[in-house]
Amino acid sequence: MTLAQGTSILLLDEPITYLDLAHQIEVFDLIHRLHIERGTTVVMVLHDLNLAARYADTLVAMREGHILAKGAPAQVLTEDRLKDIFGLSAKVLEDPVSGTPLVVPISAHLNSPQPSG
């Protein structure tokens, strides 16, 4: 309905929750086209850091209602910032497709001794 109205601003809260990966990309591609072709401003809450990095011009990272970082994806998604913001150990690599940051979380179980045998 919102798309049919041709609004100049879209406010989206987790628009891809419960969608499979193919449909997630389809939704993001549509939103991107609206931004490019119609000049639609898009403000979105999203917890998928890799999709946010791939599609967003600006990221705002918040915790407990406070902005902790704001800027281009490469400025916001650094290993140190991920640790500060989320308490997440991660490697941040360059996405081989888009060139944007790619967050690879480091699970605690990978750093634990594994049972033998």
C-alpha positions in Angstrom: 0.0 0.0 0.0 2.8 2.4 0.9 4.5 1.8 -2.4 1.3 2.4 -4.4 1.0 5.8 -2.6 4.3 6.9 -4.1 5.4 8.4 -0.8 8.8 10.2 -0.8 9.9 8.7 2.6 9.7 5.1 3.6 10.1 4.2 7.3 10.7 0.4 7.6 11.0 -1.7 10.8 12.7 -5.0 10.0 11.0 -5.4 6.6 12.7 -8.7 5.8 11.9 -10.6 9.0 10.7 -14.1 8.2 11.6 -13.9 4.5 13.9 -16.4 2.9 17.1 -15.1 1.5 15.9 -14.8 -2.1 12.9 -12.7 -1.0 15.1 -10.6 1.2 17.3 -9.6 -1.7 14.2 -9.0 -3.9 12.8 -6.6 -1.2 16.1 -4.8 -0.9 16.5 -4.5 -4.7 13.0 -2.9 -4.9 13.8 -0.5 -2.1 17.1 0.4 -3.8 15.3 1.0 -7.1 12.8 3.3 -5.4 15.7 5.3 -3.9 17.5 5.6 -7.2 14.6 6.1 -9.6 12.2 8.1 -7.4 14.5 9.7 -4.9 12.7 7.9 -2.1 14.3 8.5 1.3 14.5 5.2 3.2 15.0 4.9 7.0 15.1 1.3 8.1 15.7 -0.6 11.3 17.7 -3.7 10.4 19.7 -6.2 12.4 21.3 -7.9 9.5 24.6 -6.1 9.4 25.8 -7.5 6.1 22.6 -6.5 4.2 22.7 -3.1 5.9 26.3 -2.7 4.8 25.5 -3.7 1.2 22.5 -1.5 0.7 22.8 1.5 3.0 24.6 4.8 2.4 24.7 5.6 6.1 24.5 3.4 9.2 23.5 4.4 12.7 24.5 2.0 15.4 22.5 2.3 18.7 22.5 0.7 22.1 20.0 1.5 24.8 18.6 4.5 22.9 22.0 6.1 22.3 23.8 6.6 19.0 27.3 5.0 19.3 28.4 5.3 15.7 27.1 7.0 12.5 28.6 7.1 9.1 29.4 5.0 6.0 29.2 1.3 6.5 33.1 1.0 6.4 33.3 3.6 9.2 30.7 2.0 11.4 31.3 -1.7 10.9 34.8 -2.2 12.3 36.0 -5.0 14.5 36.5 -2.6 17.4 33.1 -1.0 17.1 31.3 -4.3 16.8 33.0 -5.3 20.1 32.0 -2.0 21.7 28.4 -1.9 20.4 27.4 -5.5 20.5 30.1 -7.3 22.5 30.7 -9.2 19.3 34.0 -10.7 18.3 34.1 -10.6 14.5 36.3 -10.3 11.5 35.4 -7.6 9.1 36.3 -8.5 5.5 35.6 -6.9 2.1 32.5 -8.4 0.5 33.8 -10.0 -2.7 30.6 -9.0 -4.6 29.9 -5.5 -3.4 33.2 -4.3 -1.8 31.3 -3.3 1.3 32.2 -4.6 4.8 31.3 -8.2 5.5 30.9 -9.2 9.1 32.0 -12.7 10.0 31.1 -13.4 13.7 33.5 -15.4 15.8 31.6 -17.9 17.9 32.9 -18.7 21.4 32.6 -22.4 20.6 35.3 -22.0 17.9 37.8 -20.8 20.5 36.9 -23.5 23.0 38.9 -26.7 23.3 37.1 -29.4 21.2 36.5 -32.9 22.7 38.7 -35.5 21.1 37.6 -38.4 19.3 
